[in-house]
Amino acid sequence: MDDERFDAKMTVLMENVRHHVEEEEQEWFPQVRSAMGRNQLVELGEELTAAKPGAPRDPLKVPSARE
């Protein structure tokens, strides 16, 4: 955080995340809703909720995060 470029890098990161979220919400999610339908989405949500307690809390402990 003491680096003089920290604020600029954080601004770019935040812009990238916002763009990604907007793209998901406006393009990908509607396509998934159309392709899957409500029942499948509810099922998927239930599966994800059930799997959440076993998910790693530290993203760097996920093997693919280190590759």
PQR file with spaces between the fields and no chain letter, atoms N, CA, C, O and H, PARSE charges and radii, in Angstrom:
ATOM       1  N    MET     1       0.809   -1.200    0.000 -0.4000 1.5000
ATOM       2  CA   MET     1       0.000    0.000    0.000 -0.0000 2.0000
ATOM       3  C    MET     1       0.852    1.265    0.000  0.5500 1.7000
ATOM       4  O    MET     1       0.362    2.354   -0.299 -0.5500 1.4000
ATOM       5  N    ASP     2       2.096    1.116    0.329 -0.4000 1.5000
ATOM       6  CA   ASP     2       2.963    2.285    0.366 -0.0000 2.0000
ATOM       7  C    ASP     2       3.526    2.637   -1.011  0.5500 1.7000
ATOM       8  O    ASP     2       4.094    3.712   -1.201 -0.5500 1.4000
ATOM       9  H    ASP     2       2.495    0.232    0.572  0.4000 1.0000
ATOM      10  N    ASP     3       3.364    1.731   -1.958 -0.4000 1.5000
ATOM      11  CA   ASP     3       3.871    1.976   -3.308 -0.0000 2.0000
ATOM      12  C    ASP     3       3.124    3.157   -3.932  0.5500 1.7000
ATOM      13  O    ASP     3       1.908    3.276   -3.782 -0.5500 1.4000
ATOM      14  H    ASP     3       2.902    0.857   -1.804  0.4000 1.0000
ATOM      15  N    GLU     4       3.835    4.006   -4.612 -0.4000 1.5000
ATOM      16  CA   GLU     4       3.222    5.195   -5.219 -0.0000 2.0000
ATOM      17  C    GLU     4       2.208    4.832   -6.304  0.5500 1.7000
ATOM      18  O    GLU     4       1.357    5.649   -6.654 -0.5500 1.4000
ATOM      19  H    GLU     4       4.823    3.910   -4.734  0.4000 1.0000
ATOM      20  N    ARG     5       2.293    3.609   -6.838 -0.4000 1.5000
ATOM      21  CA   ARG     5       1.369    3.172   -7.888 -0.0000 2.0000
ATOM      22  C    ARG     5       0.144    2.441   -7.334  0.5500 1.7000
ATOM      23  O    ARG     5      -0.723    2.017   -8.098 -0.5500 1.4000
ATOM      24  H    ARG     5       2.984    2.945   -6.554  0.4000 1.0000
ATOM      25  N    PHE     6       0.072    2.296   -6.027 -0.4000 1.5000
ATOM      26  CA   PHE     6      -0.998    1.516   -5.413 -0.0000 2.0000
ATOM      27  C    PHE     6      -2.386    2.038   -5.801  0.5500 1.7000
ATOM      28  O    PHE     6      -3.231    1.261   -6.245 -0.5500 1.4000
ATOM      29  H    PHE     6       0.776    2.641   -5.406  0.4000 1.0000
ATOM      30  N    ASP     7      -2.628    3.327   -5.640 -0.4000 1.5000
ATOM      31  CA   ASP     7      -3.946    3.888   -5.943 -0.0000 2.0000
ATOM      32  C    ASP     7      -4.321    3.680   -7.401  0.5500 1.7000
ATOM      33  O    ASP     7      -5.461    3.332   -7.708 -0.5500 1.4000
ATOM      34  H    ASP     7      -1.941    3.959   -5.279  0.4000 1.0000
ATOM      35  N    ALA     8      -3.375    3.889   -8.293 -0.4000 1.5000
ATOM      36  CA   ALA     8      -3.660    3.705   -9.725 -0.0000 2.0000
ATOM      37  C    ALA     8      -3.980    2.244  -10.028  0.5500 1.7000
ATOM      38  O    ALA     8      -4.903    1.952  -10.787 -0.5500 1.4000
ATOM      39  H    ALA     8      -2.448    4.171   -8.044  0.4000 1.0000
ATOM      40  N    LYS     9      -3.220    1.334   -9.438 -0.4000 1.5000
ATOM      41  CA   LYS     9      -3.463   -0.092   -9.673 -0.0000 2.0000
ATOM      42  C    LYS     9      -4.806   -0.521   -9.094  0.5500 1.7000
ATOM      43  O    LYS     9      -5.516   -1.316   -9.709 -0.5500 1.4000
ATOM      44  H    LYS     9      -2.469    1.571   -8.821  0.4000 1.0000
ATOM      45  N    MET    10      -5.161   -0.010   -7.927 -0.4000 1.5000
ATOM      46  CA   MET    10      -6.453   -0.343   -7.334 -0.0000 2.0000
ATOM      47  C    MET    10      -7.597    0.196   -8.187  0.5500 1.7000
ATOM      48  O    MET    10      -8.629   -0.461   -8.328 -0.5500 1.4000
ATOM      49  H    MET    10      -4.584    0.635   -7.427  0.4000 1.0000
ATOM      50  N    THR    11      -7.423    1.373   -8.751 -0.4000 1.5000
ATOM      51  CA   THR    11      -8.451    1.951   -9.616 -0.0000 2.0000
ATOM      52  C    THR    11      -8.663    1.073  -10.837  0.5500 1.7000
ATOM      53  O    THR    11      -9.802    0.806  -11.219 -0.5500 1.4000
ATOM      54  H    THR    11      -6.585    1.907   -8.637  0.4000 1.0000
ATOM      55  N    VAL    12      -7.585    0.624  -11.450 -0.4000 1.5000
ATOM      56  CA   VAL    12      -7.691   -0.255  -12.614 -0.0000 2.0000
ATOM      57  C    VAL    12      -8.344   -1.577  -12.229  0.5500 1.7000
ATOM      58  O    VAL    12      -9.208   -2.077  -12.949 -0.5500 1.4000
ATOM      59  H    VAL    12      -6.659    0.841  -11.140  0.4000 1.0000
ATOM      60  N    LEU    13      -7.939   -2.138  -11.107 -0.4000 1.5000
ATOM      61  CA   LEU    13      -8.537   -3.389  -10.646 -0.0000 2.0000
ATOM      62  C    LEU    13     -10.038   -3.221  -10.431  0.5500 1.7000
ATOM      63  O    LEU    13     -10.824   -4.060  -10.873 -0.5500 1.4000
ATOM      64  H    LEU    13      -7.238   -1.732  -10.522  0.4000 1.0000
ATOM      65  N    MET    14     -10.437   -2.157   -9.765 -0.4000 1.5000
ATOM      66  CA   MET    14     -11.860   -1.929   -9.506 -0.0000 2.0000
ATOM      67  C    MET    14     -12.638   -1.750  -10.809  0.5500 1.7000
ATOM      68  O    MET    14     -13.757   -2.248  -10.932 -0.5500 1.4000
ATOM      69  H    MET    14      -9.798   -1.476   -9.406  0.4000 1.0000
ATOM      70  N    GLU    15     -12.068   -1.054  -11.768 -0.4000 1.5000
ATOM      71  CA   GLU    15     -12.729   -0.879  -13.066 -0.0000 2.0000
ATOM      72  C    GLU    15     -12.887   -2.216  -13.776  0.5500 1.7000
ATOM      73  O    GLU    15     -13.926   -2.485  -14.379 -0.5500 1.4000
ATOM      74  H    GLU    15     -11.159   -0.649  -11.669  0.4000 1.0000
ATOM      75  N    ASN    16     -11.857   -3.053  -13.704 -0.4000 1.5000
ATOM      76  CA   ASN    16     -11.937   -4.374  -14.335 -0.0000 2.0000
ATOM      77  C    ASN    16     -13.004   -5.251  -13.686  0.5500 1.7000
ATOM      78  O    ASN    16     -13.749   -5.944  -14.379 -0.5500 1.4000
ATOM      79  H    ASN    16     -11.013   -2.835  -13.213  0.4000 1.0000
ATOM      80  N    VAL    17     -13.076   -5.221  -12.372 -0.4000 1.5000
ATOM      81  CA   VAL    17     -14.082   -6.016  -11.658 -0.0000 2.0000
ATOM      82  C    VAL    17     -15.476   -5.510  -11.999  0.5500 1.7000
ATOM      83  O    VAL    17     -16.371   -6.310  -12.273 -0.5500 1.4000
ATOM      84  H    VAL    17     -12.471   -4.658  -11.809  0.4000 1.0000
ATOM      85  N    ARG    18     -15.674   -4.206  -11.987 -0.4000 1.5000
ATOM      86  CA   ARG    18     -16.992   -3.649  -12.337 -0.0000 2.0000
ATOM      87  C    ARG    18     -17.403   -4.046  -13.747  0.5500 1.7000
ATOM      88  O    ARG    18     -18.556   -4.408  -13.981 -0.5500 1.4000
ATOM      89  H    ARG    18     -14.947   -3.556  -11.765  0.4000 1.0000
ATOM      90  N    HIS    19     -16.473   -3.980  -14.681 -0.4000 1.5000
ATOM      91  CA   HIS    19     -16.767   -4.364  -16.065 -0.0000 2.0000
ATOM      92  C    HIS    19     -17.157   -5.838  -16.136  0.5500 1.7000
ATOM      93  O    HIS    19     -18.107   -6.203  -16.828 -0.5500 1.4000
ATOM      94  H    HIS    19     -15.537   -3.686  -14.491  0.4000 1.0000
ATOM      95  N    HIS    20     -16.427   -6.669  -15.426 -0.4000 1.5000
ATOM      96  CA   HIS    20     -16.699   -8.109  -15.421 -0.0000 2.0000
ATOM      97  C    HIS    20     -18.090   -8.380  -14.840  0.5500 1.7000
ATOM      98  O    HIS    20     -18.847   -9.173  -15.400 -0.5500 1.4000
ATOM      99  H    HIS    20     -15.655   -6.372  -14.863  0.4000 1.0000
ATOM     100  N    VAL    21     -18.430   -7.739  -13.738 -0.4000 1.5000
ATOM     101  CA   VAL    21     -19.740   -7.931  -13.108 -0.0000 2.0000
ATOM     102  C    VAL    21     -20.846   -7.484  -14.058  0.5500 1.7000
ATOM     103  O    VAL    21     -21.851   -8.177  -14.213 -0.5500 1.4000
ATOM     104  H    VAL    21     -17.815   -7.095  -13.283  0.4000 1.0000
ATOM     105  N    GLU    22     -20.667   -6.346  -14.684 -0.4000 1.5000
ATOM     106  CA   GLU    22     -21.668   -5.836  -15.622 -0.0000 2.0000
ATOM     107  C    GLU    22     -21.859   -6.814  -16.790  0.5500 1.7000
ATOM     108  O    GLU    22     -22.985   -7.081  -17.208 -0.5500 1.4000
ATOM     109  H    GLU    22     -19.850   -5.783  -14.558  0.4000 1.0000
ATOM     110  N    GLU    23     -20.765   -7.333  -17.299 -0.4000 1.5000
ATOM     111  CA   GLU    23     -20.842   -8.292  -18.397 -0.0000 2.0000
ATOM     112  C    GLU    23     -21.601   -9.548  -17.979  0.5500 1.7000
ATOM     113  O    GLU    23     -22.434  -10.054  -18.731 -0.5500 1.4000
ATOM     114  H    GLU    23     -19.850   -7.116  -16.959  0.4000 1.0000
ATOM     115  N    GLU    24     -21.314  -10.047  -16.787 -0.4000 1.5000
ATOM     116  CA   GLU    24     -22.023  -11.232  -16.286 -0.0000 2.0000
ATOM     117  C    GLU    24     -23.508  -10.950  -16.143  0.5500 1.7000
ATOM     118  O    GLU    24     -24.343  -11.723  -16.614 -0.5500 1.4000
ATOM     119  H    GLU    24     -20.637   -9.636  -16.176  0.4000 1.0000
ATOM     120  N    GLU    25     -23.837   -9.841  -15.490 -0.4000 1.5000
ATOM     121  CA   GLU    25     -25.241   -9.535  -15.204 -0.0000 2.0000
ATOM     122  C    GLU    25     -26.048   -9.255  -16.464  0.5500 1.7000
ATOM     123  O    GLU    25     -27.214   -9.642  -16.543 -0.5500 1.4000
ATOM     124  H    GLU    25     -23.159   -9.213  -15.107  0.4000 1.0000
ATOM     125  N    GLN    26     -25.456   -8.593  -17.445 -0.4000 1.5000
ATOM     126  CA   GLN    26     -26.225   -8.171  -18.614 -0.0000 2.0000
ATOM     127  C    GLN    26     -26.146   -9.143  -19.783  0.5500 1.7000
ATOM     128  O    GLN    26     -27.037   -9.153  -20.634 -0.5500 1.4000
ATOM     129  H    GLN    26     -24.509   -8.279  -17.380  0.4000 1.0000
ATOM     130  N    GLU    27     -25.104   -9.957  -19.843 -0.4000 1.5000
ATOM     131  CA   GLU    27     -24.956  -10.854  -20.988 -0.0000 2.0000
ATOM     132  C    GLU    27     -25.043  -12.325  -20.588  0.5500 1.7000
ATOM     133  O    GLU    27     -25.870  -13.067  -21.118 -0.5500 1.4000
ATOM     134  H    GLU    27     -24.380   -9.950  -19.152  0.4000 1.0000
ATOM     135  N    TRP    28     -24.197  -12.742  -19.661 -0.4000 1.5000
ATOM     136  CA   TRP    28     -24.104  -14.170  -19.355 -0.0000 2.0000
ATOM     137  C    TRP    28     -25.291  -14.690  -18.568  0.5500 1.7000
ATOM     138  O    TRP    28     -25.851  -15.727  -18.922 -0.5500 1.4000
ATOM     139  H    TRP    28     -23.525  -12.139  -19.231  0.4000 1.0000
ATOM     140  N    PHE    29     -25.692  -13.997  -17.509 -0.4000 1.5000
ATOM     141  CA   PHE    29     -26.780  -14.483  -16.669 -0.0000 2.0000
ATOM     142  C    PHE    29     -28.084  -14.648  -17.451  0.5500 1.7000
ATOM     143  O    PHE    29     -28.746  -15.673  -17.293 -0.5500 1.4000
ATOM     144  H    PHE    29     -25.237  -13.154  -17.222  0.4000 1.0000
ATOM     145  N    PRO    30     -28.484  -13.682  -18.290 -0.5600 1.5000
ATOM     146  CA   PRO    30     -29.710  -13.895  -19.074  0.2800 2.0000
ATOM     147  C    PRO    30     -29.615  -15.113  -20.007  0.5500 1.7000
ATOM     148  O    PRO    30     -30.603  -15.820  -20.205 -0.5500 1.4000
ATOM     149  N    GLN    31     -28.446  -15.351  -20.568 -0.4000 1.5000
ATOM     150  CA   GLN    31     -28.268  -16.520  -21.436 -0.0000 2.0000
ATOM     151  C    GLN    31     -28.402  -17.815  -20.641  0.5500 1.7000
ATOM     152  O    GLN    31     -29.013  -18.777  -21.106 -0.5500 1.4000
ATOM     153  H    GLN    31     -27.644  -14.777  -20.407  0.4000 1.0000
ATOM     154  N    VAL    32     -27.832  -17.833  -19.445 -0.4000 1.5000
ATOM     155  CA   VAL    32     -27.920  -19.021  -18.592 -0.0000 2.0000
ATOM     156  C    VAL    32     -29.371  -19.249  -18.171  0.5500 1.7000
ATOM     157  O    VAL    32     -29.854  -20.381  -18.184 -0.5500 1.4000
ATOM     158  H    VAL    32     -27.337  -17.051  -19.067  0.4000 1.0000
ATOM     159  N    ARG    33     -30.066  -18.171  -17.798 -0.4000 1.5000
ATOM     160  CA   ARG    33     -31.478  -18.302  -17.412 -0.0000 2.0000
ATOM     161  C    ARG    33     -32.293  -18.888  -18.558  0.5500 1.7000
ATOM     162  O    ARG    33     -33.138  -19.755  -18.335 -0.5500 1.4000
ATOM     163  H    ARG    33     -29.674  -17.251  -17.788  0.4000 1.0000
ATOM     164  N    SER    34     -32.052  -18.430  -19.768 -0.4000 1.5000
ATOM     165  CA   SER    34     -32.785  -18.934  -20.936 -0.0000 2.0000
ATOM     166  C    SER    34     -32.470  -20.397  -21.202  0.5500 1.7000
ATOM     167  O    SER    34     -33.360  -21.182  -21.527 -0.5500 1.4000
ATOM     168  H    SER    34     -31.365  -17.725  -19.949  0.4000 1.0000
ATOM     169  N    ALA    35     -31.221  -20.753  -21.064 -0.4000 1.5000
ATOM     170  CA   ALA    35     -30.790  -22.115  -21.389 -0.0000 2.0000
ATOM     171  C    ALA    35     -31.205  -23.139  -20.336  0.5500 1.7000
ATOM     172  O    ALA    35     -31.511  -24.282  -20.674 -0.5500 1.4000
ATOM     173  H    ALA    35     -30.497  -20.115  -20.800  0.4000 1.0000
ATOM     174  N    MET    36     -31.219  -22.740  -19.067 -0.4000 1.5000
ATOM     175  CA   MET    36     -31.447  -23.700  -17.995 -0.0000 2.0000
ATOM     176  C    MET    36     -32.884  -23.732  -17.495  0.5500 1.7000
ATOM     177  O    MET    36     -33.400  -24.805  -17.185 -0.5500 1.4000
ATOM     178  H    MET    36     -30.970  -21.811  -18.793  0.4000 1.0000
ATOM     179  N    GLY    37     -33.520  -22.617  -17.413 -0.4000 1.5000
ATOM     180  CA   GLY    37     -34.857  -22.571  -16.839 -0.0000 2.0000
ATOM     181  C    GLY    37     -34.809  -22.496  -15.317  0.5500 1.7000
ATOM     182  O    GLY    37     -33.778  -22.756  -14.697 -0.5500 1.4000
ATOM     183  H    GLY    37     -33.101  -21.745  -17.666  0.4000 1.0000
ATOM     184  N    ARG    38     -35.939  -22.136  -14.734 -0.4000 1.5000
ATOM     185  CA   ARG    38     -36.005  -21.874  -13.303 -0.0000 2.0000
ATOM     186  C    ARG    38     -35.700  -23.101  -12.453  0.5500 1.7000
ATOM     187  O    ARG    38     -34.932  -23.001  -11.497 -0.5500 1.4000
ATOM     188  H    ARG    38     -36.777  -21.925  -15.237  0.4000 1.0000
ATOM     189  N    ASN    39     -36.275  -24.248  -12.771 -0.4000 1.5000
ATOM     190  CA   ASN    39     -36.070  -25.440  -11.944 -0.0000 2.0000
ATOM     191  C    ASN    39     -34.608  -25.849  -11.872  0.5500 1.7000
ATOM     192  O    ASN    39     -34.105  -26.169  -10.795 -0.5500 1.4000
ATOM     193  H    ASN    39     -36.899  -24.329  -13.548  0.4000 1.0000
ATOM     194  N    GLN    40     -33.928  -25.842  -13.000 -0.4000 1.5000
ATOM     195  CA   GLN    40     -32.505  -26.207  -13.006 -0.0000 2.0000
ATOM     196  C    GLN    40     -31.680  -25.195  -12.222  0.5500 1.7000
ATOM     197  O    GLN    40     -30.745  -25.569  -11.514 -0.5500 1.4000
ATOM     198  H    GLN    40     -34.337  -25.583  -13.875  0.4000 1.0000
ATOM     199  N    LEU    41     -32.020  -23.927  -12.344 -0.4000 1.5000
ATOM     200  CA   LEU    41     -31.287  -22.898  -11.598 -0.0000 2.0000
ATOM     201  C    LEU    41     -31.487  -23.058  -10.094  0.5500 1.7000
ATOM     202  O    LEU    41     -30.548  -22.884   -9.316 -0.5500 1.4000
ATOM     203  H    LEU    41     -32.780  -23.623  -12.919  0.4000 1.0000
ATOM     204  N    VAL    42     -32.711  -23.388   -9.686 -0.4000 1.5000
ATOM     205  CA   VAL    42     -32.978  -23.610   -8.260 -0.0000 2.0000
ATOM     206  C    VAL    42     -32.165  -24.806   -7.772  0.5500 1.7000
ATOM     207  O    VAL    42     -31.564  -24.754   -6.699 -0.5500 1.4000
ATOM     208  H    VAL    42     -33.474  -23.529  -10.317  0.4000 1.0000
ATOM     209  N    GLU    43     -32.145  -25.889   -8.561 -0.4000 1.5000
ATOM     210  CA   GLU    43     -31.352  -27.069   -8.204 -0.0000 2.0000
ATOM     211  C    GLU    43     -29.876  -26.723   -8.067  0.5500 1.7000
ATOM     212  O    GLU    43     -29.220  -27.118   -7.103 -0.5500 1.4000
ATOM     213  H    GLU    43     -32.633  -25.931   -9.433  0.4000 1.0000
ATOM     214  N    LEU    44     -29.369  -25.987   -9.031 -0.4000 1.5000
ATOM     215  CA   LEU    44     -27.961  -25.591   -8.999 -0.0000 2.0000
ATOM     216  C    LEU    44     -27.667  -24.749   -7.761  0.5500 1.7000
ATOM     217  O    LEU    44     -26.645  -24.946   -7.103 -0.5500 1.4000
ATOM     218  H    LEU    44     -29.902  -25.666   -9.814  0.4000 1.0000
ATOM     219  N    GLY    45     -28.553  -23.818   -7.444 -0.4000 1.5000
ATOM     220  CA   GLY    45     -28.385  -22.997   -6.254 -0.0000 2.0000
ATOM     221  C    GLY    45     -28.345  -23.838   -4.987  0.5500 1.7000
ATOM     222  O    GLY    45     -27.551  -23.573   -4.084 -0.5500 1.4000
ATOM     223  H    GLY    45     -29.383  -23.658   -7.979  0.4000 1.0000
ATOM     224  N    GLU    46     -29.203  -24.851   -4.921 -0.4000 1.5000
ATOM     225  CA   GLU    46     -29.218  -25.736   -3.754 -0.0000 2.0000
ATOM     226  C    GLU    46     -27.916  -26.537   -3.652  0.5500 1.7000
ATOM     227  O    GLU    46     -27.379  -26.727   -2.561 -0.5500 1.4000
ATOM     228  H    GLU    46     -29.848  -25.066   -5.655  0.4000 1.0000
ATOM     229  N    GLU    47     -27.417  -27.000   -4.798 -0.4000 1.5000
ATOM     230  CA   GLU    47     -26.147  -27.740   -4.802 -0.0000 2.0000
ATOM     231  C    GLU    47     -24.995  -26.852   -4.336  0.5500 1.7000
ATOM     232  O    GLU    47     -24.148  -27.281   -3.552 -0.5500 1.4000
ATOM     233  H    GLU    47     -27.853  -26.846   -5.684  0.4000 1.0000
ATOM     234  N    LEU    48     -24.970  -25.622   -4.822 -0.4000 1.5000
ATOM     235  CA   LEU    48     -23.901  -24.696   -4.421 -0.0000 2.0000
ATOM     236  C    LEU    48     -23.985  -24.364   -2.934  0.5500 1.7000
ATOM     237  O    LEU    48     -22.963  -24.288   -2.253 -0.5500 1.4000
ATOM     238  H    LEU    48     -25.657  -25.273   -5.459  0.4000 1.0000
ATOM     239  N    THR    49     -25.190  -24.170   -2.439 -0.4000 1.5000
ATOM     240  CA   THR    49     -25.374  -23.887   -1.014 -0.0000 2.0000
ATOM     241  C    THR    49     -24.892  -25.059   -0.168  0.5500 1.7000
ATOM     242  O    THR    49     -24.263  -24.861    0.872 -0.5500 1.4000
ATOM     243  H    THR    49     -26.020  -24.231   -2.993  0.4000 1.0000
ATOM     244  N    ALA    50     -25.189  -26.285   -0.613 -0.4000 1.5000
ATOM     245  CA   ALA    50     -24.761  -27.479    0.130 -0.0000 2.0000
ATOM     246  C    ALA    50     -23.243  -27.641    0.096  0.5500 1.7000
ATOM     247  O    ALA    50     -22.651  -28.121    1.062 -0.5500 1.4000
ATOM     248  H    ALA    50     -25.700  -26.445   -1.458  0.4000 1.0000
ATOM     249  N    ALA    51     -22.611  -27.245   -1.007 -0.4000 1.5000
ATOM     250  CA   ALA    51     -21.164  -27.407   -1.149 -0.0000 2.0000
ATOM     251  C    ALA    51     -20.372  -26.308   -0.439  0.5500 1.7000
ATOM     252  O    ALA    51     -19.187  -26.484   -0.158 -0.5500 1.4000
ATOM     253  H    ALA    51     -23.093  -26.854   -1.792  0.4000 1.0000
ATOM     254  N    LYS    52     -21.007  -25.193   -0.153 -0.4000 1.5000
ATOM     255  CA   LYS    52     -20.310  -24.036    0.411 -0.0000 2.0000
ATOM     256  C    LYS    52     -19.542  -24.327    1.704  0.5500 1.7000
ATOM     257  O    LYS    52     -18.405  -23.875    1.839 -0.5500 1.4000
ATOM     258  H    LYS    52     -21.970  -25.050   -0.381  0.4000 1.0000
ATOM     259  N    PRO    53     -20.122  -25.071    2.666 -0.5600 1.5000
ATOM     260  CA   PRO    53     -19.361  -25.318    3.903  0.2800 2.0000
ATOM     261  C    PRO    53     -18.032  -26.053    3.678  0.5500 1.7000
ATOM     262  O    PRO    53     -17.107  -25.900    4.475 -0.5500 1.4000
ATOM     263  N    GLY    54     -17.928  -26.837    2.622 -0.4000 1.5000
ATOM     264  CA   GLY    54     -16.695  -27.576    2.352 -0.0000 2.0000
ATOM     265  C    GLY    54     -15.715  -26.842    1.451  0.5500 1.7000
ATOM     266  O    GLY    54     -14.619  -27.334    1.183 -0.5500 1.4000
ATOM     267  H    GLY    54     -18.680  -26.962    1.975  0.4000 1.0000
ATOM     268  N    ALA    55     -16.110  -25.665    0.987 -0.4000 1.5000
ATOM     269  CA   ALA    55     -15.250  -24.906    0.080 -0.0000 2.0000
ATOM     270  C    ALA    55     -14.093  -24.281    0.855  0.5500 1.7000
ATOM     271  O    ALA    55     -14.265  -23.888    2.008 -0.5500 1.4000
ATOM     272  H    ALA    55     -17.000  -25.264    1.205  0.4000 1.0000
ATOM     273  N    PRO    56     -12.902  -24.184    0.228 -0.5600 1.5000
ATOM     274  CA   PRO    56     -11.775  -23.554    0.911  0.2800 2.0000
ATOM     275  C    PRO    56     -12.054  -22.077    1.172  0.5500 1.7000
ATOM     276  O    PRO    56     -12.646  -21.387    0.342 -0.5500 1.4000
ATOM     277  N    ARG    57     -11.626  -21.611    2.321 -0.4000 1.5000
ATOM     278  CA   ARG    57     -11.824  -20.202    2.672 -0.0000 2.0000
ATOM     279  C    ARG    57     -10.671  -19.335    2.179  0.5500 1.7000
ATOM     280  O    ARG    57     -10.836  -18.130    1.987 -0.5500 1.4000
ATOM     281  H    ARG    57     -11.145  -22.171    2.996  0.4000 1.0000
ATOM     282  N    ASP    58      -9.519  -19.937    1.977 -0.4000 1.5000
ATOM     283  CA   ASP    58      -8.348  -19.202    1.499 -0.0000 2.0000
ATOM     284  C    ASP    58      -8.138  -19.515    0.022  0.5500 1.7000
ATOM     285  O    ASP    58      -7.741  -20.631   -0.314 -0.5500 1.4000
ATOM     286  H    ASP    58      -9.386  -20.916    2.133  0.4000 1.0000
ATOM     287  N    PRO    59      -8.395  -18.560   -0.864 -0.5600 1.5000
ATOM     288  CA   PRO    59      -8.276  -18.844   -2.294  0.2800 2.0000
ATOM     289  C    PRO    59      -6.887  -19.317   -2.713  0.5500 1.7000
ATOM     290  O    PRO    59      -6.751  -20.014   -3.719 -0.5500 1.4000
ATOM     291  N    LEU    60      -5.862  -18.951   -1.961 -0.4000 1.5000
ATOM     292  CA   LEU    60      -4.517  -19.371   -2.330 -0.0000 2.0000
ATOM     293  C    LEU    60      -4.243  -20.829   -1.974  0.5500 1.7000
ATOM     294  O    LEU    60      -3.219  -21.381   -2.377 -0.5500 1.4000
ATOM     295  H    LEU    60      -5.973  -18.386   -1.144  0.4000 1.0000
ATOM     296  N    LYS    61      -5.152  -21.462   -1.218 -0.4000 1.5000
ATOM     297  CA   LYS    61      -5.003  -22.878   -0.915 -0.0000 2.0000
ATOM     298  C    LYS    61      -5.611  -23.760   -1.998  0.5500 1.7000
ATOM     299  O    LYS    61      -5.472  -24.982   -1.948 -0.5500 1.4000
ATOM     300  H    LYS    61      -5.984  -21.014   -0.891  0.4000 1.0000
ATOM     301  N    VAL    62      -6.271  -23.167   -2.957 -0.4000 1.5000
ATOM     302  CA   VAL    62      -6.801  -23.914   -4.095 -0.0000 2.0000
ATOM     303  C    VAL    62      -5.637  -24.182   -5.029  0.5500 1.7000
ATOM     304  O    VAL    62      -4.967  -23.243   -5.460 -0.5500 1.4000
ATOM     305  H    VAL    62      -6.384  -22.174   -2.997  0.4000 1.0000
ATOM     306  N    PRO    63      -5.377  -25.464   -5.354 -0.5600 1.5000
ATOM     307  CA   PRO    63      -4.188  -25.806   -6.158  0.2800 2.0000
ATOM     308  C    PRO    63      -4.052  -24.958   -7.436  0.5500 1.7000
ATOM     309  O    PRO    63      -2.936  -24.557   -7.766 -0.5500 1.4000
ATOM     310  N    SER    64      -5.110  -24.679   -8.147 -0.4000 1.5000
ATOM     311  CA   SER    64      -5.002  -23.940   -9.396 -0.0000 2.0000
ATOM     312  C    SER    64      -4.590  -22.483   -9.178  0.5500 1.7000
ATOM     313  O    SER    64      -4.153  -21.827  -10.124 -0.5500 1.4000
ATOM     314  H    SER    64      -6.017  -25.005   -7.880  0.4000 1.0000
ATOM     315  N    ALA    65      -4.718  -21.964   -7.956 -0.4000 1.5000
ATOM     316  CA   ALA    65      -4.356  -20.576   -7.678 -0.0000 2.0000
ATOM     317  C    ALA    65      -2.831  -20.385   -7.721  0.5500 1.7000
ATOM     318  O    ALA    65      -2.353  -19.265   -7.902 -0.5500 1.4000
ATOM     319  H    ALA    65      -5.072  -22.497   -7.188  0.4000 1.0000
ATOM     320  N    ARG    66      -2.095  -21.438   -7.561 -0.4000 1.5000
ATOM     321  CA   ARG    66      -0.627  -21.328   -7.512 -0.0000 2.0000
ATOM     322  C    ARG    66       0.014  -21.598   -8.876  0.5500 1.7000
ATOM     323  O    ARG    66       1.220  -21.408   -9.033 -0.5500 1.4000
ATOM     324  H    ARG    66      -2.484  -22.348   -7.414  0.4000 1.0000
ATOM     325  N    GLU    67      -0.755  -22.028   -9.839 -0.4000 1.5000
ATOM     326  CA   GLU    67      -0.176  -22.392  -11.155 -0.0000 2.0000
ATOM     327  C    GLU    67       0.002  -21.201  -12.040  0.5500 1.7000
ATOM     328  O    GLU    67       0.472  -21.336  -13.170 -0.5500 1.4000
ATOM     329  H    GLU    67      -1.734  -22.182   -9.711  0.4000 1.0000
